[in-house]
């Protein structure tokens, strides 16, 4: 398995828009073959902070996710332009 933790810092005033996009996007990602879990979280103390936790069966499933049409359209096309910062970490679950 391979896990992904993505931390987003959203541009001021764009947090609600990102939250809406992520809610719909998460539902779609969860239906992908090889996706074990995809959870998008919004900060309680700082609502412009988002943390995504994703787990895929293997690297091929993660690569397929990143190559998907909805990843390009939503994650890259609609969400990334609204971010002030983005950090992604790949992990191996123990």
C-alpha positions as CSV (number, residue, x, y, z in Angstrom):
1,X,0.0,0.0,0.0
2,X,1.0,3.6,-0.4
3,X,-0.4,6.6,1.5
4,X,-0.5,10.2,0.5
5,X,-0.8,13.2,2.9
6,X,-1.4,16.5,1.1
7,X,-1.4,19.7,3.0
8,X,-3.1,22.7,1.3
9,X,-2.9,26.4,2.4
10,X,-5.7,28.1,0.5
11,X,-5.5,31.7,-0.8
12,X,-7.5,34.1,1.4
13,X,-11.2,34.1,0.6
14,X,-11.1,30.9,-1.4
15,X,-11.6,28.3,1.4
16,X,-15.3,27.7,0.8
17,X,-14.8,27.2,-2.9
18,X,-12.0,24.7,-2.2
19,X,-14.2,22.9,0.3
20,X,-17.0,22.5,-2.2
21,X,-14.6,21.2,-4.9
22,X,-12.9,18.7,-2.5
23,X,-16.2,17.3,-1.3
24,X,-17.3,16.4,-4.8
25,X,-13.9,15.3,-5.8
26,X,-13.4,13.0,-2.8
27,X,-16.6,11.1,-3.7
28,X,-15.3,10.5,-7.2
29,X,-11.8,9.5,-6.1
30,X,-13.2,6.9,-3.7
31,X,-14.8,5.0,-6.6
32,X,-11.4,4.6,-8.4
33,X,-10.0,1.0,-8.6
34,X,-7.3,0.6,-6.1
35,X,-8.4,3.5,-3.9
36,X,-8.6,2.3,-0.3
37,X,-9.5,5.6,1.3
38,X,-9.6,9.3,0.4
39,X,-10.5,11.7,3.2
40,X,-10.4,15.5,2.8
41,X,-10.2,17.5,6.1
42,X,-10.6,21.2,6.8
43,X,-8.9,22.9,9.7
44,X,-11.1,23.8,12.7
45,X,-8.8,26.5,14.1
46,X,-7.8,27.7,10.6
47,X,-10.4,27.1,7.9
48,X,-7.9,27.9,5.1
49,X,-5.9,24.8,5.9
50,X,-6.9,21.5,4.3
51,X,-5.3,18.0,4.8
52,X,-6.0,15.2,2.5
53,X,-5.3,11.6,3.5
54,X,-5.3,9.0,0.8
55,X,-4.4,5.3,0.6
56,X,-4.0,3.3,-2.5
57,X,-3.5,-0.4,-3.0
58,X,-0.2,0.1,-4.7
59,X,1.9,2.6,-6.8
60,X,0.0,1.6,-10.0
61,X,-3.3,2.7,-8.4
62,X,-1.8,6.0,-7.3
63,X,-0.3,6.6,-10.7
64,X,-3.7,5.8,-12.3
65,X,-5.3,8.3,-10.0
66,X,-2.9,11.0,-10.9
67,X,-3.4,10.2,-14.6
68,X,-7.2,10.4,-14.4
69,X,-9.3,12.9,-16.2
70,X,-10.9,14.2,-13.0
71,X,-7.5,14.6,-11.3
72,X,-6.4,16.9,-14.1
73,X,-9.7,18.8,-14.3
74,X,-10.4,19.3,-10.6
75,X,-7.2,18.9,-8.6
76,X,-4.9,20.6,-11.1
77,X,-7.4,22.8,-13.0
78,X,-9.7,24.1,-10.3
79,X,-8.1,23.5,-6.9
80,X,-4.4,24.2,-7.4
81,X,-4.9,27.7,-8.7
82,X,-6.6,28.6,-5.4
83,X,-3.7,27.4,-3.3
84,X,-1.1,29.6,-1.6
85,X,0.9,26.5,-0.7
86,X,0.8,22.7,-1.3
87,X,2.9,20.0,0.3
88,X,2.6,16.3,-0.6
89,X,4.2,13.4,1.2
90,X,4.2,9.8,0.1
91,X,4.2,7.2,2.9
92,X,4.3,3.4,3.4
93,X,1.7,2.3,6.0
94,X,3.1,0.1,8.7
